[in-house]
Amino acid sequence: MTQQSDNETTPPWDAARVNLTSKELAPGVYAVMPDDVFAKDHVGTTAGFLIGERGVLVVESMLNGDLASQLIGLVRQVTTKPIRFLVNTSYHGDHAYGNYLFPESTVVIQHPATKKYMEENFEEDRRFMIGLMGKGKGIERVQARTADIAVSDMISVDLGGLRIEVKHFGFAQTPGDLVVWAPDAKVLWVGNMIQAPAPALPWLLEGRHKETIATLTRVREFLPEDATIIPGHGRPMRPADLDFPLRYLRELDSIVRAAIKAGRSIESTLDVAAMPHYCSYSLFDWAHKTVNVPAAFLAYRERQDEETEGFGEGGLA
Ligand SMILES: [Zn+2]
C-alpha cells in the first residue's frame, strides 16, 4: 500500500501471517487480537466475543475463511455454546468477508447501509480488497453474506446474564459504522473508525471528515473514562486516547480550510498540510498524503463550488 510496483501494492498487513489470540477482559468478555498487536502501530483486524448463559455474540468475521476459522476456534476453546449473533462494524472486507463461515443459525447484524453496500457492490469490493491485500489470500473464496437484522440506531441483545448494545453513533469511516458496547465490562469495539492508538491516524477513505470529528466526539462523551476501546487494528485504548485522532482531524480541517480559502491547489495544499509531527505512523505517507489531505480538500472544494456567496466562515458543517 505504501509502495507501488507492477500495479501491486504492499498490503497494510499480511493476511497469511496473522495469528489471532484472545484475552478475557471481564467474565465472558473476550477481545481477539493478532499476536503482534503490541509490537506494531497497525496490525490485522481485531475482533471479540461475548459469552452469556444462552449463547455467544461475535464481533467481526475477519477477511477470509482462514481467519474466520481461527476466530471461531478461539470461541470453541472456551465454550460449546452456540454462536447466536455476529456483528460487522462496517462493510469493509476485513471485518465482514468471513460471515459465510459462521453457522447458518447465526444471526448476522449490520447497519442498513452496510447491508445495502454489500448486496449491491460485493464483486467490485472483492476486486478492491484483492488489490489491497493481494491475490491468494482466500478472498477469492469468500461468499457474500449480509444482515439478518439491520440496526440503524441501537439494539440491546440479552445473551443471558450478559447484556450487549449494538449502536450507530453516526458516520465515522463508512455510512454504516456500528459499535458493540458491553456496559457492565465497559468495553467498546469500534472497528475502523479508530484504526489503532497513536501514532495511528484515521483513514478518511470516504471523506466526510467533519462528520468523523462529530462522531468520534460523541463516542468520547459517551464513554466513562475507565472504559476499554478495542480499535479495528491495534491494541486496546482508553477514551482519552481518542483525543489524539481528534486533534489530528481538527488540525487537518483548519489547515485545509485555510488553504482552500487562500485559493491553493491540491499540490500546494499537500505542502502546507505536511503535518510532519504526525509522521511517526508507519502508514503516514499513504494515509495522510494520499487519503486524508485529498479527502478534506475535496470536501471543502465541493462545498465551495456549491456556495454562491463564496466561502462563509463557520458554515462548513
Ligand atoms: Zn479494517
Residues whose N, C-alpha, C, O or C-beta is under 5 A from the ligand:
A	BS01	ZN	H92 D94 N192 G232
